[in-house]
Amino acid sequence: MASDDVFERTDADAPAAPAVLPDEPAGPAGVSSVLPDAPARREPAPAVTSVAEAFAAADAAAAPVAPPQWRAVSANDLEAQAPFDAPPAAEPTEPAAAPPLRRRNRRTLRATADSPPTGTGLTAPAGAPLAPGAAGAPAPVPAVPETVPPATDTPARLDEPSAAATVVDAAPRPALPTESALLAPPATEELLPEEPASHESASDEPSPADEPSPEAELLALVDEAPPLAALSWVDPATLGTRPSADASTTDPAPDLLPARRRRRGAVAAPLVTAAVLAAGYVGACAVWPLTEVAPVVSAATVEPVPGHELALTWPDVGNAAVGAEGIGAVTSMSSEATPMASIAKLVTSLMILEKAPLAVGEEGPSYDFSYADSVSYWAYRRANESALDVPVGGTLTQRQLLQGILIGSANNYVDRLTTELWGSRDAFVLEVPGWLEAHGLEGITMVDASGIGTGNTATPEAIVKLASLSLANPVIAEIVATQEIELPGAGHVENTNPLLEQPGVVGIKTGALWNSWMAAWNLVTAKNVTIGQTTVTTYVAVLGQPDAESRDRVSETLLREVEASLQSGPSVPAGTRVASVATEWGASADVVTSADATVVLWDRGTAAIDAQYDIEVGLAEGAEVGKLTATGPFNSADVPLTLDSELAGPDLLWRLSHPLKLLGLD
């Protein structure tokens, strides 16, 4: 049987442990191999069919054995070495299925079943798989019998299969071959099929050509194969590294992760963790609110600018006082009480309206007048008292009577109302002190309702307060601001206050007394002064002037000077520092007023300052942070508060280096 190619098993890319053919010259009588002396009996190894089983069998045979004793034998002596008592090996009745073969090289090996072996020696490890037979052989290599015959001096016939393959170990079992050695093409092995030992020689007749036995094919391969060196696949450099007998030869489990990758992972994991923590720390610090490190605001002392001094020109004679609505204080020339004359009618009018109240525009009850009342009118005139005629057979309302009292200063109208409301003029006078005390009007004395008596006195300060109280009543305020009216019986009546013609003057009452030994011309005037958006009602009381012209002139001068004193400059100028702001990281700014805070002040008075601000970090220059309120006696002013420079927030470096401050723990 011939083939152009050589095949090997496809299920074992690496060769099995090769048989060792000692490369020694033949000894006497045709010695063709070197065989060890009879070794100790071994347990037979099971048949192997794959590389994995070969490695497993090799590991099982790795136990230390005693060094073999070598001697030279001839081919004829092989029969004598077989034991006489070894039982014959069973002939294979039916060949097993041959493993798949694959092409190996182009060399042609020709072998027949009846070709005698020509090898000079053949060895193979116990239990190792046999090399495949000739290419295209249908029968597989028979399994090695499990019975190993004992050593004997009787030579076995070369053409008879021995009970077990004779193993010649040239040295202790070497280390397992490397992967490259397993993948290398194996050398042709000389194999001697095992056959049971027998005292009789096996038949020399070859098997028929059409039914070749596996043993014959193996012998043909051995005969034509070139001689091999023993243990040619063993690397001498690795012999010294052979593991000890008790060392495990099992390959460790494959490493699923390369060592370098594991090392990188071992180093990278802490680095990644540290990077994540660092990133989280940086991110937290970068956005952490600054509630625990809010700016420190230090309020500054704001010194408001005082108002102008009230520079007044007092009259050479008499007395005078000035005041303004809302200040609660009056500046007077002196506190001496002087006759107030008809100014007393203000007290009477207030008491009448409390006794019989009227609303603005309401006429009130009507009073009848007769001829007798007209006669009485002329009696007042003969006594040099101020009086107005009455409608005989007609009526005057309460409102008309009040108009005659406050505009025309009619004494006869005063006596008619007080008698109607109190029953008599004396009863009215008895109630005056209590009423004055109830309204805080100290310094006023009244002996009658009209003020005609010189006993009706008052201080200029009390007159200013009385004027303010009178204008608080809307009915009186409306009447005293009227320059002229038409009354039944009296006709056309002009206001006795000549200053009503001047802008802003709103009243209020004149009073005059004169006789051979005295002259007292009095006037209390109210004027509204507008400063900016604020209107201030000023009062000037002038008493005891020698004539009406002097009275009017002094009153006008004092009104003008009071108005000038109210035209003051800014109470809090723009740019006034109200507070200072400082931060933990060194940023600072001042809180300043962005505009003038101007209020109306009285006689070197100052405004009350109240600043409200809410400052946050990160505001730009000029950012509005609150307001300042300046409050004076007449008005108040609000101005914005701004930052004079940027109040920058902390940079990232400060945040990272001051975590405890951010958390409020430091």
C-alpha positions as CSV (number, residue, x, y, z in Angstrom):
1,M,0.0,0.0,0.0
2,A,1.5,3.3,-1.1
3,S,0.6,7.0,-0.9
4,D,2.1,10.2,-2.1
5,D,1.5,12.1,1.1
6,V,2.0,11.6,4.8
7,F,-1.0,12.2,7.2
8,E,-1.3,12.6,10.9
9,R,-4.2,12.7,13.3
10,T,-6.2,15.9,13.0
11,D,-7.3,15.7,16.7
12,A,-3.8,16.1,18.0
13,D,-1.7,18.9,16.5
14,A,1.2,18.2,18.8
15,P,3.0,14.8,18.8
16,A,2.6,12.4,21.6
17,A,5.7,11.7,23.7
18,P,8.0,10.3,21.1
19,A,9.6,6.9,21.3
20,V,13.3,7.1,22.0
21,L,15.7,5.3,19.8
22,P,19.1,5.3,21.3
23,D,21.6,6.3,18.7
24,E,24.3,3.7,19.6
25,P,26.1,1.2,17.5
26,A,24.9,-2.3,17.3
27,G,26.3,-4.7,19.9
28,P,27.3,-8.3,19.4
29,A,25.0,-10.6,17.6
30,G,23.3,-7.8,15.8
31,V,22.4,-5.6,18.8
32,S,20.1,-3.0,17.4
33,S,18.8,-1.2,20.4
34,V,19.6,-0.5,24.0
35,L,17.1,-1.9,26.5
36,P,17.1,-1.5,30.2
37,D,17.3,-4.3,32.5
38,A,14.1,-5.6,33.7
39,P,12.4,-2.7,35.4
40,A,10.0,-2.9,38.2
41,R,6.5,-3.9,37.3
42,R,4.3,-1.0,36.3
43,E,0.6,-0.6,36.1
44,P,-0.3,-0.4,32.5
45,A,-1.5,3.0,31.2
46,P,-4.8,3.3,29.4
47,A,-4.9,3.9,25.7
48,V,-4.7,7.5,24.6
49,T,-6.3,9.1,21.6
50,S,-5.6,12.8,22.1
51,V,-3.0,15.3,23.2
52,A,-5.0,16.1,26.4
53,E,-5.0,12.4,27.3
54,A,-1.3,12.2,26.5
55,F,-0.5,15.0,28.9
56,A,-2.7,13.4,31.6
57,A,-0.9,10.1,31.1
58,A,2.5,11.9,31.2
59,D,1.6,13.6,34.5
60,A,0.6,10.3,36.0
61,A,3.9,8.8,35.0
62,A,5.9,11.6,36.5
63,A,6.5,9.7,39.7
64,P,10.2,9.1,40.3
65,V,11.6,5.7,39.3
66,A,14.8,4.1,40.0
67,P,17.5,4.7,37.4
68,P,17.4,1.9,34.8
69,Q,20.4,-0.5,34.3
70,W,21.3,-0.5,30.7
71,R,22.6,-3.4,28.7
72,A,23.0,-4.2,25.0
73,V,20.7,-6.8,23.5
74,S,20.2,-8.1,20.0
75,A,17.1,-8.4,18.0
76,N,17.2,-12.2,18.5
77,D,17.3,-11.7,22.3
78,L,14.0,-9.9,22.3
79,E,12.2,-13.1,22.4
80,A,14.2,-14.4,25.3
81,Q,13.3,-11.2,27.3
82,A,9.6,-11.9,27.2
83,P,8.3,-13.7,30.3
84,F,7.4,-17.3,29.9
85,D,4.4,-17.0,32.0
86,A,2.9,-13.9,30.4
87,P,-0.5,-14.6,29.0
88,P,-1.0,-14.1,25.3
89,A,-2.5,-10.8,24.3
90,A,-5.9,-11.0,22.7
91,E,-5.9,-10.5,19.0
92,P,-8.0,-7.6,17.9
93,T,-11.1,-9.0,16.3
94,E,-12.2,-5.8,14.6
95,P,-10.3,-2.7,14.0
96,A,-11.6,0.5,15.5
97,A,-12.4,3.5,13.4
98,A,-9.4,5.3,12.3
99,P,-9.1,8.9,13.4
100,P,-9.2,11.6,10.7
101,L,-5.9,12.2,8.9
102,R,-4.6,15.3,7.4
103,R,-1.8,16.0,4.9
104,R,1.6,16.6,6.3
105,N,4.4,16.6,3.7
106,R,5.2,15.4,0.3
107,R,7.4,12.5,1.2
108,T,6.1,9.1,0.2
109,L,6.3,6.3,2.6
110,R,5.7,2.9,1.2
111,A,4.9,0.0,3.6
112,T,3.2,-3.3,3.3
113,A,1.7,-5.5,5.9
114,D,4.3,-8.1,5.3
115,S,7.3,-5.8,5.3
116,P,9.7,-6.9,8.1
117,P,10.8,-4.2,10.5
118,T,14.2,-2.8,9.8
119,G,14.6,-0.5,12.8
120,T,17.5,-0.9,15.1
121,G,15.6,-0.1,18.2
122,L,12.2,1.1,19.4
123,T,11.1,2.6,22.6
124,A,8.0,4.5,23.7
125,P,6.7,5.7,27.1
126,A,4.2,3.6,28.7
127,G,0.6,4.7,28.0
128,A,1.7,7.2,25.3
129,P,-0.3,7.2,22.0
130,L,1.3,5.5,19.0
131,A,2.0,7.5,15.9
132,P,-0.4,7.0,13.1
133,G,0.3,4.2,10.6
134,A,0.8,4.4,6.9
135,A,-1.2,7.0,5.0
136,G,-4.6,5.8,4.1
137,A,-4.6,2.8,6.5
138,P,-8.2,2.1,7.4
139,A,-7.4,0.3,10.7
140,P,-6.4,2.3,13.8
141,V,-3.6,1.6,16.1
142,P,-4.8,-1.0,18.6
143,A,-5.0,0.1,22.2
144,V,-2.1,-0.9,24.4
145,P,-3.1,-3.9,26.6
146,E,-3.5,-3.1,30.3
147,T,-1.3,-6.0,31.3
148,V,2.4,-5.4,31.4
149,P,4.4,-8.7,31.4
150,P,7.1,-9.1,33.9
151,A,10.7,-9.0,32.8
152,T,12.3,-12.3,31.7
153,D,15.5,-13.6,30.3
154,T,13.8,-15.4,27.5
155,P,14.0,-13.3,24.3
156,A,10.8,-12.6,22.5
157,R,10.4,-13.0,18.8
158,L,10.6,-9.8,16.9
159,D,7.7,-10.7,14.6
160,E,5.4,-11.5,17.5
161,P,3.5,-8.7,19.3
162,S,4.6,-8.4,22.8
163,A,2.2,-8.1,25.7
164,A,3.2,-4.5,26.2
165,A,5.4,-2.0,24.7
166,T,8.9,-1.9,26.1
167,V,9.8,1.5,27.4
168,V,13.4,2.6,27.4
169,D,13.9,5.8,29.5
170,A,17.1,7.5,28.7
171,A,16.6,9.8,31.6
172,P,14.0,10.8,34.1
173,R,10.9,12.3,32.6
174,P,11.6,15.7,31.2
175,A,9.5,18.8,31.6
176,L,6.4,19.1,29.4
177,P,7.1,20.4,25.9
178,T,6.4,23.9,25.0
179,E,3.6,25.0,22.7
180,S,6.0,25.5,19.9
181,A,7.4,22.0,20.4
182,L,3.9,20.5,20.4
183,L,3.0,22.3,17.1
184,A,6.3,21.2,15.4
185,P,6.1,18.2,13.0
186,P,7.0,15.1,15.0
187,A,9.8,12.8,14.0
188,T,9.0,9.4,12.6
189,E,8.8,7.0,15.5
190,E,9.8,3.4,15.4
191,L,7.0,1.5,17.1
192,L,6.8,-2.1,17.9
193,P,3.3,-3.4,18.4
194,E,2.7,-5.1,21.6
195,E,1.8,-8.7,21.6
196,P,1.4,-11.2,24.3
197,A,4.5,-12.9,25.4
198,S,4.6,-16.6,24.6
199,H,7.1,-19.5,24.8
200,E,6.4,-20.2,21.2
201,S,7.3,-18.0,18.3
202,A,4.5,-16.3,16.5
203,S,3.8,-17.2,12.9
204,D,6.1,-15.7,10.4
205,E,3.5,-15.6,7.7
206,P,2.4,-12.1,6.8
207,S,-1.2,-11.0,6.7
208,P,-2.9,-11.0,3.4
209,A,-2.2,-7.9,1.4
210,D,-5.9,-7.0,1.1
211,E,-6.4,-7.2,4.9
212,P,-3.3,-5.6,6.4
213,S,-3.1,-5.6,10.1
214,P,-2.3,-2.5,12.1
215,E,0.8,-4.0,13.5
216,A,2.2,-4.7,10.0
217,E,1.5,-1.1,9.0
218,L,3.3,0.3,12.0
219,L,6.3,-2.0,11.3
220,A,6.4,-0.8,7.8
221,L,6.5,2.8,8.9
222,V,9.2,2.0,11.3
223,D,11.2,0.2,8.7
224,E,11.1,2.9,6.1
225,A,11.4,5.9,8.5
226,P,14.8,7.4,9.0
227,P,16.5,6.7,12.3
228,L,15.7,9.2,15.0
229,A,17.6,10.5,17.9
230,A,16.3,9.7,21.3
231,L,14.2,12.4,22.9
232,S,14.8,14.7,20.0
233,W,11.9,16.9,21.0
234,V,13.4,17.6,24.4
235,D,15.2,20.9,24.8
236,P,18.4,20.2,26.9
237,A,18.2,23.7,28.3
238,T,15.0,22.8,30.0
239,L,16.3,19.6,31.6
240,G,17.6,21.5,34.7
241,T,14.2,23.0,35.2
242,R,12.3,19.7,35.5
243,P,9.8,20.0,38.3
244,S,10.3,17.8,41.3
245,A,8.4,14.6,41.6
246,D,6.0,15.9,44.1
247,A,5.4,19.1,42.3
248,S,2.1,19.5,40.5
249,T,2.3,19.5,36.8
250,T,-1.2,20.7,36.3
251,D,-1.3,23.9,34.3
252,P,-2.7,26.8,36.2
253,A,-6.0,28.2,35.2
254,P,-5.7,30.7,32.4
255,D,-5.5,34.3,33.5
256,L,-8.5,36.0,32.1
257,L,-7.0,39.5,32.7
258,P,-3.5,40.2,31.6
259,A,-1.1,41.0,34.4
260,R,-0.3,44.4,33.0
261,R,-4.0,45.2,32.7
262,R,-4.5,44.1,36.2
263,R,-1.6,46.2,37.4
264,R,-3.0,49.1,35.4
265,G,-6.4,48.5,37.0
266,A,-4.9,48.3,40.4
267,V,-3.3,51.7,39.9
268,A,-6.1,53.3,37.9
269,A,-8.9,52.4,40.3
270,P,-7.5,54.6,43.2
271,L,-6.6,57.3,40.7
272,V,-10.1,57.3,39.2
273,T,-11.6,57.3,42.7
274,A,-9.4,60.1,43.7
275,A,-10.2,62.0,40.6
276,V,-13.9,61.6,41.1
277,L,-13.7,62.7,44.7
278,A,-11.5,65.6,43.7
279,A,-14.0,66.6,41.0
280,G,-16.9,66.3,43.4
281,Y,-15.0,68.4,46.0
282,V,-14.1,71.1,43.4
283,G,-17.7,71.1,42.1
284,A,-19.2,71.3,45.6
285,C,-16.9,74.1,46.6
286,A,-17.5,76.0,43.3
287,V,-21.3,76.1,43.8
288,W,-21.6,76.1,47.6
289,P,-23.7,79.0,48.8
290,L,-22.0,81.7,50.7
291,T,-24.6,81.9,53.4
292,E,-22.1,81.1,56.1
293,V,-19.6,83.6,54.8
294,A,-21.9,86.5,54.1
295,P,-20.3,89.9,53.7
296,V,-19.7,91.8,57.0
297,V,-21.5,95.1,56.8
298,S,-20.3,97.9,59.2
299,A,-22.7,100.8,59.4
300,A,-21.1,104.2,59.1
301,T,-22.1,107.2,61.1
302,V,-24.1,109.4,58.8
303,E,-23.9,113.1,59.7
304,P,-26.8,114.8,58.0
305,V,-26.4,118.4,57.0
306,P,-28.4,120.7,59.4
307,G,-30.9,123.2,58.2
308,H,-30.3,126.9,57.9
309,E,-30.5,129.0,61.0
310,L,-33.7,130.8,61.4
311,A,-32.6,134.4,61.0
312,L,-35.5,136.7,62.0
313,T,-36.0,140.4,62.2
314,W,-38.0,141.1,65.3
315,P,-40.1,144.2,65.6
316,D,-38.9,147.1,67.6
317,V,-42.0,147.2,69.8
318,G,-44.6,144.7,70.7
319,N,-44.0,141.0,70.5
320,A,-43.8,138.3,67.8
321,A,-43.4,134.6,67.2
322,V,-43.0,132.3,64.2
323,G,-43.7,128.7,63.7
324,A,-44.5,126.0,61.2
325,E,-47.0,123.3,61.0
326,G,-45.5,120.0,62.2
327,I,-42.5,121.1,64.1
328,G,-44.2,121.3,67.5
329,A,-42.1,124.3,68.5
330,V,-42.4,128.0,68.1
331,T,-39.7,130.6,68.0
332,S,-40.9,133.7,69.8
333,M,-39.5,137.1,70.5
334,S,-40.5,136.8,74.1
335,S,-43.0,134.9,76.3
336,E,-44.8,138.1,77.5
337,A,-48.5,138.0,77.3
338,T,-50.1,141.0,75.6
339,P,-53.7,141.9,74.7
340,M,-54.8,139.8,71.7
341,A,-58.0,141.7,71.0
342,S,-60.2,140.0,68.3
343,I,-57.8,137.1,67.9
344,A,-59.8,135.8,70.9
345,K,-62.6,135.2,68.4
346,L,-60.7,132.0,67.2
347,V,-61.2,130.5,70.6
348,T,-64.9,131.4,70.5
349,S,-65.4,130.0,67.0
350,L,-63.7,126.7,68.0
351,M,-65.9,126.4,71.0
352,I,-69.1,127.2,69.0
353,L,-68.3,124.5,66.4
354,E,-67.7,122.0,69.2
355,K,-71.0,123.0,70.7
356,A,-72.8,123.0,67.3
357,P,-70.6,121.3,64.7
358,L,-70.9,122.0,61.1
359,A,-69.5,120.3,58.0
360,V,-67.9,122.1,55.2
361,G,-70.6,123.8,53.1
362,E,-73.2,123.2,55.7
363,E,-75.2,126.3,56.8
364,G,-76.4,125.1,60.1
365,P,-79.4,126.4,62.0
366,S,-81.0,129.8,61.2
367,Y,-81.4,132.7,63.6
368,D,-84.1,135.4,63.3
369,F,-83.2,139.1,63.6
370,S,-85.6,142.0,64.5
371,Y,-85.4,145.7,64.6
372,A,-84.1,145.5,68.2
373,D,-81.1,143.6,66.9
374,S,-80.5,146.4,64.4
375,V,-80.6,148.9,67.3
376,S,-78.0,146.8,69.2
377,Y,-75.8,146.9,66.2
378,W,-75.5,150.7,66.4
379,A,-74.7,150.5,70.0
380,Y,-71.6,148.4,69.3
381,R,-70.5,151.0,66.8
382,R,-70.8,153.8,69.2
383,A,-68.6,151.9,71.7
384,N,-65.9,151.6,69.0
385,E,-66.5,147.9,68.7
386,S,-66.4,146.0,65.5
387,A,-69.9,145.1,64.4
388,L,-72.1,144.2,61.3
389,D,-75.6,145.1,60.6
390,V,-78.4,142.4,60.7
391,P,-81.4,141.7,58.5
392,V,-84.3,143.1,60.3
393,G,-87.1,140.5,60.0
394,G,-84.6,138.2,58.3
395,T,-82.4,135.4,59.3
396,L,-78.8,134.4,59.4
397,T,-77.5,130.9,59.5
398,Q,-74.9,129.6,61.9
399,R,-72.4,129.5,59.0
400,Q,-73.2,133.2,58.1
401,L,-72.8,134.3,61.6
402,L,-69.3,132.5,61.8
403,Q,-68.3,134.2,58.5
404,G,-69.3,137.6,60.0
405,I,-67.2,136.8,63.2
406,L,-64.0,135.6,61.4
407,I,-64.1,137.8,58.3
408,G,-65.8,141.0,59.5
409,S,-64.8,140.5,63.2
410,A,-68.4,141.4,64.2
411,N,-68.7,141.4,68.0
412,N,-72.6,141.5,67.9
413,Y,-72.6,138.2,65.9
414,V,-70.3,136.6,68.6
415,D,-72.7,137.7,71.4
416,R,-75.7,136.3,69.6
417,L,-74.3,132.8,69.0
418,T,-72.8,132.5,72.5
419,T,-76.0,133.5,74.1
420,E,-78.0,131.1,71.9
421,L,-75.6,128.2,72.7
422,W,-74.6,128.9,76.3
423,G,-77.5,130.9,77.5
424,S,-75.4,133.9,78.4
425,R,-72.1,135.5,77.7
426,D,-70.9,134.9,81.2
427,A,-71.7,131.2,81.0
428,F,-69.5,131.0,78.0
429,V,-66.6,132.7,79.7
430,L,-66.8,130.3,82.5
431,E,-66.2,127.4,80.2
432,V,-63.2,129.0,78.4
433,P,-60.4,128.0,80.9
434,G,-61.3,124.4,80.8
435,W,-61.4,124.3,77.1
436,L,-58.0,126.0,76.8
437,E,-56.5,123.6,79.2
438,A,-58.0,120.6,77.3
439,H,-56.4,121.7,74.1
440,G,-53.0,122.6,75.6
441,L,-53.3,126.3,74.9
442,E,-51.3,127.7,77.8
443,G,-50.7,131.4,77.9
444,I,-54.2,132.5,76.9
445,T,-56.6,134.4,79.2
446,M,-60.1,135.3,78.1
447,V,-62.6,137.5,80.0
448,D,-65.2,137.8,77.2
449,A,-66.1,136.1,74.0
450,S,-65.1,138.9,71.6
451,G,-61.7,139.9,73.0
452,I,-62.8,143.5,73.4
453,G,-61.5,143.6,76.9
454,T,-57.8,144.2,77.6
455,G,-57.9,141.3,79.9
456,N,-57.9,139.0,76.9
457,T,-54.2,138.3,76.7
458,A,-51.9,135.7,75.2
459,T,-48.3,135.1,74.5
460,P,-47.2,135.0,70.9
461,E,-46.3,131.4,71.1
462,A,-49.8,130.6,72.3
463,I,-51.3,132.6,69.4
464,V,-49.3,130.5,66.9
465,K,-50.6,127.3,68.5
466,L,-54.1,128.7,68.5
467,A,-53.8,129.5,64.8
468,S,-52.6,126.0,64.0
469,L,-55.5,124.5,66.0
470,S,-58.0,126.7,64.2
471,L,-56.8,125.8,60.7
472,A,-57.2,122.2,61.7
473,N,-61.0,122.8,61.6
474,P,-62.0,122.8,58.0
475,V,-64.9,125.1,58.5
476,I,-62.8,127.8,60.1
477,A,-59.9,127.1,57.6
478,E,-62.4,127.8,54.7
479,I,-63.8,130.9,56.2
480,V,-60.5,132.6,57.2
481,A,-59.1,132.1,53.7
482,T,-62.0,134.1,52.2
483,Q,-61.2,137.7,51.3
484,E,-64.8,139.0,51.0
485,I,-68.4,137.8,51.3
486,E,-72.0,139.1,51.0
487,L,-74.2,138.8,54.1
488,P,-77.9,139.5,54.5
489,G,-78.3,142.8,56.3
490,A,-74.6,143.6,56.3
491,G,-74.0,143.5,52.6
492,H,-70.5,143.3,51.2
493,V,-67.9,142.4,53.8
494,E,-64.1,142.3,53.3
495,N,-61.6,140.4,55.2
496,T,-59.7,142.5,57.7
497,N,-56.5,140.6,57.0
498,P,-54.7,142.6,54.3
499,L,-52.1,139.9,53.7
500,L,-54.6,137.5,52.1
501,E,-53.8,139.2,48.8
502,Q,-50.3,137.7,48.9
503,P,-49.6,134.3,47.3
504,G,-49.7,131.5,49.8
505,V,-51.4,133.4,52.6
506,V,-54.3,131.5,54.0
507,G,-55.4,133.5,57.0
508,I,-56.0,133.8,59.7
509,K,-57.1,136.7,62.1
510,T,-56.6,140.3,62.9
511,G,-57.1,142.0,66.2
512,A,-56.8,145.6,67.2
513,L,-57.3,147.7,70.4
514,W,-56.7,151.4,70.6
515,N,-57.7,154.2,73.0
516,S,-56.1,157.3,74.4
517,W,-53.5,155.5,76.3
518,M,-52.7,152.4,74.2
519,A,-52.7,151.0,70.7
520,A,-52.4,147.3,69.9
521,W,-52.5,146.1,66.4
522,N,-52.3,142.4,66.1
523,L,-52.2,139.8,63.3
524,V,-51.7,136.1,63.1
525,T,-51.0,135.0,59.6
526,A,-50.7,131.5,58.0
527,K,-48.9,131.0,54.7
528,N,-48.3,127.9,52.7
529,V,-44.7,127.6,51.5
530,T,-43.9,125.1,48.8
531,I,-40.4,123.6,48.7
532,G,-39.9,121.1,46.1
533,Q,-42.7,118.7,46.5
534,T,-43.4,119.7,50.1
535,T,-45.8,122.4,51.3
536,V,-45.2,123.8,54.7
537,T,-47.7,126.0,56.5
538,T,-45.9,128.8,58.3
539,Y,-47.3,131.0,61.1
540,V,-46.3,134.5,62.1
541,A,-47.9,136.2,65.1
542,V,-47.3,139.9,65.5
543,L,-48.7,141.6,68.6
544,G,-48.7,145.1,70.0
545,Q,-47.8,147.0,66.9
546,P,-48.5,150.7,66.9
547,D,-50.5,150.8,63.8
548,A,-51.9,148.6,61.0
549,E,-49.1,149.4,58.6
550,S,-46.4,148.4,61.1
551,R,-48.3,145.3,61.9
552,D,-48.5,144.3,58.2
553,R,-44.9,145.2,57.4
554,V,-43.5,143.1,60.4
555,S,-45.7,140.2,59.5
556,E,-44.5,140.2,55.8
557,T,-40.9,140.4,56.9
558,L,-41.1,137.5,59.3
559,L,-43.0,135.4,56.7
560,R,-40.3,136.0,54.1
561,E,-37.5,135.1,56.5
562,V,-39.2,132.0,57.6
563,E,-39.6,130.9,54.1
564,A,-36.0,131.5,53.3
565,S,-34.9,129.4,56.2
566,L,-36.8,126.5,54.9
567,Q,-34.9,126.6,51.5
568,S,-32.1,124.4,52.9
569,G,-29.6,122.3,50.9
570,P,-29.4,118.5,50.8
571,S,-29.7,116.8,54.2
572,V,-27.7,113.8,52.9
573,P,-25.6,114.6,49.8
574,A,-25.0,112.1,47.1
575,G,-22.0,109.9,47.7
576,T,-22.4,109.9,51.4
577,R,-20.9,106.7,52.8
578,V,-23.6,104.8,54.7
579,A,-21.8,101.5,55.4
580,S,-18.7,99.5,54.6
581,V,-18.7,96.0,53.3
582,A,-15.9,93.5,53.7
583,T,-15.6,89.8,52.9
584,E,-13.5,86.9,54.1
585,W,-11.6,86.8,50.9
586,G,-10.6,90.4,50.9
587,A,-13.2,92.1,48.7
588,S,-14.6,95.3,50.0
589,A,-16.9,98.1,48.9
590,D,-18.7,101.1,50.4
591,V,-22.5,101.7,50.4
592,V,-23.2,105.2,49.3
593,T,-26.1,107.4,48.5
594,S,-26.7,107.7,44.8
595,A,-28.5,111.1,45.0
596,D,-29.1,114.0,47.3
597,A,-31.6,113.4,50.1
598,T,-33.2,116.7,50.6
599,V,-35.8,117.4,53.3
600,V,-37.2,120.6,54.7
601,L,-35.6,121.5,58.0
602,W,-36.4,124.1,60.7
603,D,-33.9,126.3,62.3
604,R,-30.7,124.3,62.1
605,G,-32.6,121.1,62.5
606,T,-31.3,117.8,61.1
607,A,-33.0,114.9,59.5
608,A,-33.4,111.5,61.0
609,I,-31.5,108.9,58.9
610,D,-32.6,105.3,58.4
611,A,-30.7,103.1,56.0
612,Q,-31.9,99.7,54.8
613,Y,-29.7,97.5,52.7
614,D,-29.3,94.0,51.6
615,I,-25.9,93.2,50.2
616,E,-25.0,90.1,48.3
617,V,-21.7,88.9,46.9
618,G,-21.0,89.3,43.2
619,L,-22.7,92.7,42.8
620,A,-21.3,95.1,40.3
621,E,-20.2,98.7,40.9
622,G,-23.3,100.9,41.1
623,A,-25.6,98.1,42.0
624,E,-28.6,99.2,44.1
625,V,-28.5,97.5,47.5
626,G,-31.1,99.4,49.5
627,K,-32.3,102.9,50.3
628,L,-31.7,105.7,52.7
629,T,-34.6,107.5,54.2
630,A,-34.1,111.0,55.6
631,T,-37.0,112.2,57.7
632,G,-37.5,115.9,58.6
633,P,-40.2,117.7,60.5
634,F,-42.2,118.4,57.3
635,N,-41.3,115.6,54.9
636,S,-39.1,112.7,54.2
637,A,-36.9,111.7,51.2
638,D,-35.8,108.3,50.0
639,V,-32.7,107.8,47.9
640,P,-31.1,104.6,46.6
641,L,-28.0,103.1,48.1
642,T,-25.5,101.7,45.7
643,L,-22.0,100.1,45.8
644,D,-19.1,102.4,45.0
645,S,-17.1,99.4,43.6
646,E,-17.6,95.8,42.6
647,L,-18.1,93.3,45.4
648,A,-16.5,90.3,43.8
649,G,-17.2,86.8,45.0
650,P,-14.4,84.4,46.1
651,D,-12.3,82.8,43.5
652,L,-12.1,79.0,43.2
653,L,-8.8,78.8,45.0
654,W,-10.2,80.5,48.1
655,R,-13.2,78.2,48.0
656,L,-11.0,75.1,47.7
657,S,-8.8,76.3,50.5
658,H,-11.5,77.3,53.0
659,P,-14.1,74.5,53.0
660,L,-14.7,74.9,56.8
661,K,-15.6,78.6,56.3
662,L,-18.0,77.7,53.5
663,L,-19.7,75.1,55.8
664,G,-19.8,77.6,58.7
665,L,-17.5,75.4,60.9
666,D,-14.7,77.9,61.3
